[in-house]
Amino acid sequence: VLSSSDPSAAAATLELEEKAVAARVTWLHGSALNPSDLVRADVADAKVVLVLPHMAQHSNDQHDATQLLAVKSVRKVTDYKVDVIAKCLRTLDRPLLREAGAKTVFCIEDFKANLLGLSCT
């Protein structure tokens, strides 16, 4: 995990309690926007990179823009050889993330709409 903040209490507890998780997860302080941090995290050897920003650190307006930059940074460092999965808030930003190189994009706005639709039936 490459993050600009320390792990949450829940993540730290999971890592300590689950030996299988602790053996496979390393927490690194850094940013997906910094190529040297991505190299340090060894993303070029990953099978998949999840680009999931810390929600509390970005306003809704900045969230998808930050995601776009992070996806481009990962793609550049990995020379387009690693699948990237990203998350966006707004449906209209999904094509931009796909163009930037994300293979799969999960959209929170779509998820909320689907939940609302299910609750109406």
C-alpha atoms as one frame of an Amber mdcrd trajectory, in Angstrom:
protein
   0.000   0.000   0.000   1.415   3.352  -1.057  -0.271   6.124   0.919   0.383
   9.687   1.967  -1.079   8.937   5.397  -0.657   6.311   8.079  -2.921   3.247
   7.977  -6.334   3.651   9.568  -6.989   1.826  12.820  -9.068  -0.757  10.945
  -6.304  -1.399   8.397  -3.662  -1.654  11.114  -5.808  -4.078  13.111  -6.454
  -6.244  10.047  -2.771  -6.317   9.236  -1.870  -7.366  12.781  -4.642  -9.925
  13.250  -4.482 -11.611   9.859  -1.118 -13.276   9.349  -1.856 -13.963   5.669
  -2.502 -10.251   5.095   0.494  -9.117   7.129   2.812 -11.380   5.134   1.662
  -9.928   1.806   1.036  -6.249   2.570   3.633  -3.545   3.078   2.642   0.012
   3.966   4.803   2.672   2.287   4.552   6.402   2.879   4.429   8.244  -0.434
   2.295   9.355  -3.356   1.151   7.714  -6.580   1.832  11.077  -8.210   5.555
  10.745  -7.466   7.346   8.388  -9.901  10.142   7.637  -7.417   7.545   6.487
  -4.855   5.970   4.212  -7.462   9.367   2.714  -8.269  10.011   2.220  -4.533
   6.628   0.451  -4.280   7.745  -1.826  -7.146   4.545  -1.252  -9.151   6.255
  -2.330 -12.379   6.280  -5.917 -11.071   2.649  -5.849  -9.895  -0.086  -7.782
 -11.646  -2.673  -5.082 -10.895  -2.493  -1.589  -9.405  -5.514  -0.206  -7.551
  -5.667   3.588  -7.572  -7.822   4.470  -4.562  -7.152   7.873  -2.994  -7.726
   8.781   0.615 -11.210  10.299   0.510 -10.624  12.670   3.431  -7.651  14.314
   1.711  -9.477  15.556  -1.384 -12.594  17.597  -2.037 -15.085  16.068  -4.442
 -13.902  18.449  -7.168 -10.273  17.376  -6.751 -10.931  13.658  -6.339 -11.314
  12.608  -9.984  -8.591  15.008 -11.161  -6.181  13.440  -8.660  -7.251   9.983
  -9.825  -6.539  10.939 -13.426  -3.029  12.131 -12.590  -2.325   9.050 -10.477
  -3.427   6.673 -13.261  -1.214   8.488 -15.776   1.716   8.347 -13.364   1.277
   4.603 -12.775   0.963   3.916 -16.507   4.130   5.878 -17.250   6.192   4.085
 -14.582   4.881   0.639 -15.556   5.239   1.276 -19.301   1.582   0.220 -19.766
   2.359  -3.402 -18.783   0.285  -3.466 -15.565  -3.507  -3.403 -15.342  -4.806
  -0.366 -13.466  -8.130  -0.278 -11.617  -9.343   3.166 -10.545 -12.260   4.719
  -8.718 -14.094   7.895  -9.698 -16.893   9.863  -8.095 -18.594  11.245 -11.180
 -19.838   9.187 -14.124 -18.668  11.800 -16.622 -15.051  11.247 -15.511 -15.085
   7.514 -16.263 -14.072   7.925 -19.954 -11.224  10.243 -18.953  -9.808   7.637
 -16.575 -10.145   4.951 -19.244  -8.303   7.186 -21.739  -5.589   7.775 -19.135
  -5.005   4.023 -19.005  -7.290   2.536 -16.356  -8.499  -0.873 -17.511 -11.413
  -0.854 -15.071 -13.103   2.162 -13.480 -15.575   1.912 -10.599 -17.840   4.927
 -10.322 -19.347   5.867  -6.956 -22.119   7.906  -8.612 -23.247   4.826 -10.584
 -23.089   2.657  -7.477 -25.308   5.115  -5.563 -27.800   5.256  -8.446 -27.974
   1.463  -8.586 -28.560   1.235  -4.835 -31.307   3.838  -5.077 -32.919   1.931
  -7.939 -32.818  -1.317  -5.968 -34.431   0.335  -2.959 -37.372   1.500  -5.103
 -38.379  -1.996  -6.212
